Amino acid sequence: MKRKFALAIVVLLVLSCSNDNGDSNNCEFQTVINDELYRNSPSALLTINDLEISGNCLRIDFSSSGCSGNTWELNLIDSGAILESFPPQRMLRLTLKNEELCEALFTKQLTFDISNLKVDGNTVLLNVEGYEDKILYKY
């Protein structure tokens, strides 16, 4: 009886530690879907240098001025609207709260989980405000 109980505990531990569900993300932040925040969130001046999708993570390479960038608060916000086109499109904004009063330029990279932006089908075009190109998210 004790042996079966010990075996059951080992099996449960192994299963609970398994992280191979095929959709694991290592994104740093979640994407927010909220029309009011999309329209009304203030944002300090920033430049989006590059976007890249890897799995369900959108990597954003951006620059802004400040003292170190350590106090910056960033959000990736989706409007919630799905534009009817082929493929469908979504509208996003990268918002930055930056109260640093220095003029040094810093470049950072952050990743956002975009899995909540999926729509029917297997692709959606992402239009990120301030970035000239659209980026295709395939899933």
Rosetta silent file (secondary structure, phi, psi, omega in degrees, C-alpha in Angstrom):
SEQUENCE: MKRKFALAIVVLLVLSCSNDNGDSNNCEFQTVINDELYRNSPSALLTINDLEISGNCLRIDFSSSGCSGNTWELNLIDSGAILESFPPQRMLRLTLKNEELCEALFTKQLTFDISNLKVDGNTVLLNVEGYEDKILYKY
SCORE:     score description
SCORE:     0.000 S_00000001
   1 L     0.000  -46.007  179.418    0.000    0.000    0.000 S_00000001
   2 H   -62.969  -35.744 -178.756    2.782    2.439    0.926 S_00000001
   3 H   -66.135  -42.145  178.686    4.586    1.578   -2.283 S_00000001
   4 H   -65.014  -39.699  179.139    1.542    2.396   -4.441 S_00000001
   5 H   -64.257  -43.545  179.445    1.054    5.664   -2.563 S_00000001
   6 H   -64.493  -41.628  178.503    4.715    6.640   -3.072 S_00000001
   7 H   -63.566  -40.864  178.295    4.499    5.749   -6.765 S_00000001
   8 H   -62.619  -39.901  179.119    1.346    7.856   -7.150 S_00000001
   9 H   -66.010  -42.634  179.128    3.085   10.850   -5.543 S_00000001
  10 H   -62.142  -44.151  178.912    6.100   10.499   -7.847 S_00000001
  11 H   -61.549  -44.929  178.841    3.828   10.335  -10.915 S_00000001
  12 H   -61.985  -40.818  178.957    1.897   13.411   -9.772 S_00000001
  13 H   -64.518  -43.466  179.590    5.124   15.348   -9.176 S_00000001
  14 H   -63.664  -44.871 -179.463    6.495   14.440  -12.601 S_00000001
  15 H   -66.442  -38.811 -178.758    3.242   15.410  -14.331 S_00000001
  16 H   -71.986  -23.574  178.876    2.899   18.681  -12.440 S_00000001
  17 H   -87.523  -13.606  179.490    6.461   19.686  -13.336 S_00000001
  18 L   -68.323  129.995 -179.227    6.014   18.987  -17.027 S_00000001
  19 L  -120.368   20.304 -176.256    5.806   22.219  -18.990 S_00000001
  20 L   -96.864   70.957  178.352    5.670   20.711  -22.479 S_00000001
  21 L   -98.996    6.742  176.904    2.185   21.674  -23.544 S_00000001
  22 L    79.074   -7.085 -177.188    3.368   22.917  -26.958 S_00000001
  23 L  -134.403   29.054 -177.789    2.244   26.484  -26.218 S_00000001
  24 L   -74.719  140.195 -179.519    4.552   27.604  -23.458 S_00000001
  25 L  -118.570  147.920  172.622    5.540   31.264  -23.546 S_00000001
  26 L  -120.449   34.846 -179.760    8.431   33.069  -22.040 S_00000001
  27 L   -74.415  148.690 -178.525    7.023   36.519  -22.720 S_00000001
  28 L   -78.282  -35.852 -173.438    7.728   39.212  -20.141 S_00000001
  29 E  -134.384  162.368  175.594    4.328   40.956  -20.254 S_00000001
  30 E   -95.264  146.186  172.123    0.702   40.383  -21.227 S_00000001
  31 L   -82.713  135.254 -179.457   -1.036   42.317  -23.988 S_00000001
  32 E   -97.059  134.890  173.597   -4.061   44.267  -22.712 S_00000001
  33 E  -111.086  108.905 -177.099   -7.272   44.387  -24.760 S_00000001
  34 L  -164.881  112.733 -176.716   -9.212   47.505  -23.777 S_00000001
  35 H   -61.963  -42.222 -178.845  -10.619   50.182  -26.099 S_00000001
  36 H   -62.713  -45.192  177.232  -10.726   52.896  -23.425 S_00000001
  37 H   -65.205  -37.977  178.645   -7.074   52.341  -22.481 S_00000001
  38 H   -59.834  -44.239 -177.198   -6.142   52.164  -26.161 S_00000001
  39 H   -78.404  -33.275 -167.387   -7.731   55.558  -26.818 S_00000001
  40 H  -113.102   -7.788 -179.017   -6.874   57.350  -23.574 S_00000001
  41 L   -69.380  124.515  176.819   -3.590   56.037  -22.183 S_00000001
  42 L   -70.187  155.343  178.194   -0.989   58.789  -22.268 S_00000001
  43 L  -147.756  132.493  174.567    2.346   57.872  -23.693 S_00000001
  44 L   -70.466  162.040 -179.477    5.745   59.510  -23.624 S_00000001
  45 L   -64.116  129.352  175.696    7.613   59.867  -26.883 S_00000001
  46 L  -146.940  160.440  176.755    9.182   56.631  -28.088 S_00000001
  47 E  -122.289  124.926  175.446   10.427   55.179  -31.357 S_00000001
  48 E   -87.133  118.500 -177.094    9.690   51.594  -32.330 S_00000001
  49 E   -88.983  -36.648 -175.589   12.789   50.290  -34.105 S_00000001
  50 E  -161.516  149.783  174.028   11.758   46.709  -34.830 S_00000001
  51 E  -128.423  142.370  176.800    9.046   44.106  -34.220 S_00000001
  52 E  -150.534  136.564  178.089    9.450   40.357  -34.358 S_00000001
  53 E  -103.962  133.236  173.719    7.125   37.488  -33.501 S_00000001
  54 E  -133.412  110.072 -174.967    8.427   34.262  -32.010 S_00000001
  55 L    64.370 -121.657  178.058    5.712   31.773  -31.118 S_00000001
  56 L  -104.902   17.352  179.513    3.137   33.765  -29.155 S_00000001
  57 E  -110.323  133.823  171.911    5.565   36.522  -28.134 S_00000001
  58 E  -102.507  117.277  177.048    5.913   39.872  -29.855 S_00000001
  59 E   -92.008  125.803  178.671    9.382   41.331  -29.313 S_00000001
  60 E  -115.059  122.230  175.588    9.426   45.113  -29.493 S_00000001
  61 E  -102.555  118.622 -175.075   12.731   46.943  -29.868 S_00000001
  62 E  -140.984  163.800  179.293   12.179   50.615  -29.004 S_00000001
  63 E  -131.654  148.275  173.638   14.032   53.761  -27.947 S_00000001
  64 E  -158.385  164.004  179.099   13.196   56.697  -25.698 S_00000001
  65 E   -90.246  156.630  179.022   15.048   59.330  -23.725 S_00000001
  66 E   170.021 -168.122  179.998   15.570   59.170  -19.978 S_00000001
  67 L   -92.812  -39.945  178.896   18.113   58.720  -17.220 S_00000001
  68 L  -149.310  -22.021 -175.828   18.287   54.921  -17.216 S_00000001
  69 L    82.533   -1.200 -176.906   14.928   53.582  -18.360 S_00000001
  70 L   -72.220  -20.369 -178.755   14.639   51.590  -15.137 S_00000001
  71 L  -100.921    1.699 -178.372   11.468   53.410  -14.016 S_00000001
  72 L   -62.861  141.748  174.027    9.627   53.183  -17.329 S_00000001
  73 E  -118.128  119.617 -176.095    6.156   51.632  -17.282 S_00000001
  74 E  -120.234  146.773  174.354    5.128   50.068  -20.572 S_00000001
  75 E  -141.488  142.585  169.949    1.948   48.462  -21.844 S_00000001
  76 E  -104.892  118.108 -172.608    0.964   46.981  -25.168 S_00000001
  77 E  -119.865  128.596  176.006   -2.726   47.769  -25.615 S_00000001
  78 E   -98.995  141.825 -176.954   -5.074   46.391  -28.278 S_00000001
  79 E   -70.880  -18.559 -176.017   -8.195   48.375  -29.170 S_00000001
  80 E    90.806  -16.661  179.046  -10.405   45.286  -29.146 S_00000001
  81 E   -80.841  142.048  174.684  -11.580   46.016  -32.684 S_00000001
  82 E  -117.108  112.784 -178.405  -11.035   43.409  -35.377 S_00000001
  83 E   -76.596  129.290 -177.249  -10.873   44.950  -38.841 S_00000001
  84 L   -81.155   99.659  177.002  -12.646   42.813  -41.412 S_00000001
  85 L  -149.125 -177.927  175.455  -10.083   42.182  -44.108 S_00000001
  86 L  -122.221  113.299   -6.896   -8.131   39.190  -45.307 S_00000001
  87 L   -74.101  166.809  177.265   -6.401   38.434  -43.077 S_00000001
  88 L   -59.065  159.687 -178.331   -8.201   40.240  -40.238 S_00000001
  89 E  -128.799  151.344  175.345   -6.330   43.105  -38.560 S_00000001
  90 E  -126.702  151.370 -179.120   -5.924   44.393  -35.019 S_00000001
  91 E  -109.967  130.232 -177.771   -4.801   47.837  -33.818 S_00000001
  92 E  -132.714  155.100  174.263   -2.224   48.155  -31.005 S_00000001
  93 E  -132.149  135.836  168.660   -0.348   50.889  -29.115 S_00000001
  94 E   -94.649  116.155 -179.407    2.811   50.639  -27.064 S_00000001
  95 E  -104.148  146.210 -177.747    2.350   53.109  -24.218 S_00000001
  96 E  -133.735  123.483  169.268    5.166   54.448  -22.093 S_00000001
  97 E   -98.684  114.555 -174.869    4.999   56.272  -18.775 S_00000001
  98 L  -132.992  106.793  179.229    8.358   58.012  -18.543 S_00000001
  99 L  -105.339   13.176  178.318    8.986   60.556  -15.795 S_00000001
 100 L   -78.769  131.957 -173.422   12.762   60.552  -16.203 S_00000001
 101 L  -102.344   24.201  178.243   14.003   64.066  -16.989 S_00000001
 102 L   -99.460  162.487 -176.416   17.321   63.193  -18.633 S_00000001
 103 L  -107.469   11.157  177.028   18.093   63.444  -22.318 S_00000001
 104 E   -70.583  149.878 -179.352   20.124   60.266  -22.810 S_00000001
 105 E  -102.943  128.495  179.226   18.712   57.836  -25.393 S_00000001
 106 E  -121.812  143.145  175.616   18.101   54.250  -24.362 S_00000001
 107 E  -116.416  134.014 -179.266   17.068   51.287  -26.473 S_00000001
 108 E  -134.327  161.533  173.431   15.280   48.344  -24.910 S_00000001
 109 E  -126.209  131.749  176.143   13.640   45.119  -25.997 S_00000001
 110 E  -131.691  154.431  176.627   10.531   43.726  -24.349 S_00000001
 111 E  -119.645  140.252 -179.492    8.321   40.763  -25.186 S_00000001
 112 E  -123.628  134.707  174.978    4.547   40.671  -24.926 S_00000001
 113 E   -71.553  119.906 -178.812    2.289   37.612  -24.958 S_00000001
 114 L  -110.671   12.476 -176.782   -0.045   38.119  -27.931 S_00000001
 115 H   -61.882  -24.382  178.660   -1.906   34.801  -27.737 S_00000001
 116 H   -78.404    0.489  178.598   -5.063   36.660  -26.635 S_00000001
 117 H   -95.623    0.207 -179.781   -5.091   38.463  -30.024 S_00000001
 118 L   -63.121  144.257  176.259   -5.940   35.317  -31.990 S_00000001
 119 L  -126.476  177.741  177.099   -9.066   35.447  -34.134 S_00000001
 120 L   -55.909  143.941 -175.607  -10.896   32.830  -36.225 S_00000001
 121 L    97.083 -159.351 -177.690   -8.546   31.326  -38.753 S_00000001
 122 L  -130.208   12.469  177.022   -4.808   31.062  -38.273 S_00000001
 123 E  -147.281  152.419  173.325   -3.462   34.548  -39.028 S_00000001
 124 E  -149.973  139.367  175.942   -4.020   38.171  -38.043 S_00000001
 125 E   -87.056  131.639  178.800   -2.211   41.338  -39.132 S_00000001
 126 E  -104.716  123.307  175.727   -0.994   43.504  -36.256 S_00000001
 127 E  -104.356  105.995 -179.349   -0.900   47.266  -36.789 S_00000001
 128 E   -99.478  118.658 -179.003    1.274   48.764  -34.069 S_00000001
 129 L   -53.788  133.417  179.007    0.944   52.550  -33.850 S_00000001
 130 L    90.134   -1.426  177.370    4.227   54.264  -34.629 S_00000001
 131 L  -120.572  126.428 -171.211    5.578   51.365  -36.699 S_00000001
 132 L   -64.974  -41.334 -175.316    5.298   51.695  -40.459 S_00000001
 133 L   -91.232  150.828  170.073    4.918   48.007  -41.375 S_00000001
 134 L   -85.591  153.103  179.459    2.198   45.584  -40.349 S_00000001
 135 E  -122.023  132.638 -176.028    3.362   42.333  -38.837 S_00000001
 136 E   -89.876  122.916  177.959    1.694   38.994  -39.594 S_00000001
 137 E  -101.988  112.238  178.042    0.937   36.779  -36.594 S_00000001
 138 E  -105.152  136.998  179.502    0.540   33.125  -37.663 S_00000001
 139 L  -143.409    0.000    0.000   -0.688   30.530  -35.192 S_00000001
